Amino acid sequence: MLILGLDTSTSCGSIALVDSEKPLGEWNLNVRKTHVGRLLPGIQHLLRETGIEIGQIDGFAVSVGPGSFTGLRIALTTAKTLSLVTGKPLAGIPTLDVLVENVPFTEGLVCPALDARRGEVFAAVYRKDTRGRTDRLTDYLSVPPEALLKMIQGPTLMLGDAVPLYGEKLQKECTHRIAFAPPEYHFPRASILCRLAMKKLSEGDHQHPRKLQALYARASDAELNKKG
């Protein structure tokens, strides 16, 4: 099975092409440039360099959030269009589920946390074991970083782009030990997204592209301003 995966849920865009045996290519770019201008050229570059035609792809994968509202819409729209045009299935995977798999075979609690702006983080707490099993213990949340202190009930590994912003403060105030993953683990990788999606697609677990929705975890700024 050959899967093309797209993640634009954070500032770091990631595109990958993965088959059942190995990753064929992955493109990651964390620069101050909008995803709109780099996603399609990135896909074209990856396909050209791997020698794969779009018609050879068996399915598509996309991170559905939580994450940047604009970023999520860019990848979702692109993935839905590719799925509809080719007739190939599409699987959506929550961004935090992708991010937590940056640290496989870790034993204990892991908390991926992404900057949600407005003084909040997108986060969830997971328990992992050395056999590679991952269990999510909380909902996907948008909360002030201090709220994570109540969610963390033991020694915890944190990762995500919220760590440079809030990690040191949480580490000082938490009653449990908090360790941080290296900086290169702070962003979702499309190759991991593809692996998770491949399992879903192989089991026939996919939605019609028009029905796949983003997982925002909170109202957008436009919606909040409208209510105000």
DOKE-950987 format. One record per residue (C-alpha): residue in three letters; x, y, z. Coordinates in steps of 0.001 Angstrom, whole numbers, plus 500000, padded with zeros to 6 digits. Each point is the difference from the previous one (the first is absolute). Example, Ala and Ser with C-alpha at 12.3 -4.5 7.8 and 13.67 -1.06 7.14 Angstrom:
residues 2
ALA512300495500507800SER501370503440499340
END
This chain:
residues 228
MET500000500000500000LEU501362503403498965ILE498849502980502094LEU500530503745499547GLY499706501909503284LEU499548503731500623ASP500417501916503261THR499680503785500195SER498542500176503508THR503003501916501408SER502616502406498666CYS501976496996498746GLY498510498583496816SER500621496306499387ILE499356497846496936ALA500894496316499687LEU499650497117497612VAL500049496605501719ASP499447496482498733SER499261496893502043GLU503681499218500528LYS501766503347500347PRO499777503785499659LEU500867501068496464GLY500401503672500788GLU499147502697502510TRP500094503791499701ASN499943502193503137LEU500321503774500046ASN499711502220503061VAL500341503548498698ARG497933503178500045LYS498163499355496776THR496344499135499534HIS499064496416499225VAL497895501189497050GLY503065500866497974ARG502041496905500788LEU497679497015500382LEU499229499224496348PRO503584500691498832GLY501187497746502829ILE497706497182498869GLN501155500405496402HIS503654499973501057LEU499563496862502108LEU498179498127497229ARG502563501066497414GLU502991498962502107THR498495496620500906GLY498825499326496448ILE496412499394501144GLU496944501036497997ILE496954501248501883GLY497960497149498518GLN502273497444501667ILE499085501176503493ASP497602497684501842GLY498775502456502600PHE500471503360501676ALA500524501057503611VAL499521503361501668SER500385501374503513VAL496615501313501098GLY501044501922503119PRO499888501528502425GLY502385502592498641SER500130503198497987PHE496513500723498637THR501340501283496687GLY502632497292499720LEU497510497215500594ARG497702501287497275ILE502849500153497476ALA501022496349500417LEU496412498776500314THR498901501769496822THR502994498668498078ALA499619496433501277LYS496250499969499329THR500530501272496466LEU502658497367499256SER497751497274501401LEU496970501120497988VAL501951500422496755THR501767496623500229GLY497194498045501668LYS502457498737502622PRO499080499812503715LEU500915502656502542ALA500745499518503713GLY500051502814502549ILE502182499653503100PRO499972502334503044THR503171502083500106LEU500823499164503612ASP499760496273499167VAL502638500573497334LEU502236502103502215VAL500050497548502905GLU501401497299497706ASN503192502034499603VAL501097498150503137PRO499240496285499394PHE500739497329502600THR500075502604502774GLU498606498705503273GLY497709502193502069LEU498057503220499535VAL500515502204496947CYS498377503396499477PRO500171501515496501ALA499165503703500208LEU499674502505497159ASP499801503776500194ALA496318500906499613ARG500634503758500233ARG498014502267502345GLY501869498539502998GLU498783496429499457VAL501367496666498826PHE498508497119498062ALA500888496927502015ALA499126496476501109VAL501617497491502329TYR500929496510498817ARG501469496904501591LYS502571498061497991ASP501785496720500624THR503181498419498688ARG498004497704497703GLY498932503001497954ARG496442500238501320THR498521503484500462ASP496837500788501971ARG498490503487500132LEU498852500855503543THR498321503389499428ASP497967501842497414TYR501667502235497416LEU499988503283501896SER500612503700499538VAL500975501259503451PRO502283502475501782PRO503389498337500522GLU499478500050503771ALA497076497610499545LEU502469497327498896LEU501276499867503580LYS496724498359501062MET500125497561497083ILE503540498800500656GLN499779497240502612GLY503534498623499865PRO503419500456498387THR499272501277496501LEU501822500571496731MET498836503139498196LEU500471500887496351GLY498548502490497556ASP500503503625499035ALA498402501137503298VAL503022498666501904PRO502313502945499202LEU497209502375501058TYR498713498395503187GLY502153496973500802GLU502384501572502474LYS497174501567502024LEU498049496724500096GLN503121498098500986LYS500522502280503000GLU496383499925501180CYS499070496355499398THR500121497620502965HIS501129497218497627ARG503181499850497959ILE499659501380496471ALA502606499284497335PHE500126501467496498ALA500570498277496684PRO502711501506497729PRO498922502943497782GLU499902497885496834TYR497142497999501565HIS497783503051500556PHE498158499848496659PRO497716497360498407ARG501627497975497229ALA498072498951496919SER501829496662499832ILE498495499071503380LEU496623501325498835CYS500215497649497004ARG500796497007502197LEU497004500651502252ALA497734500610497000MET501217496853498256LYS498665497891502859LYS496593501704499783LEU499781499734496234SER501042496334499979GLU497077499320502356GLY497600501925497747ASP499698502796502566HIS499611503183497978GLN497422502709499337HIS498690501611496857PRO502197503083499447ARG497031502353500192LYS499142498717503483LEU503482500221501525GLN500148502962502375ALA502755501773501881LEU500409499402503736TYR500283503570501261ALA499613499344503773ARG498720503573500441ALA498137502724498135SER501924502106497502ASP500893503636500743ALA497372501075497450GLU497328497975501802LEU501057501367503384ASN499970503572498704LYS496533499443498534LYS498688498786503358GLY501579502973501706
END
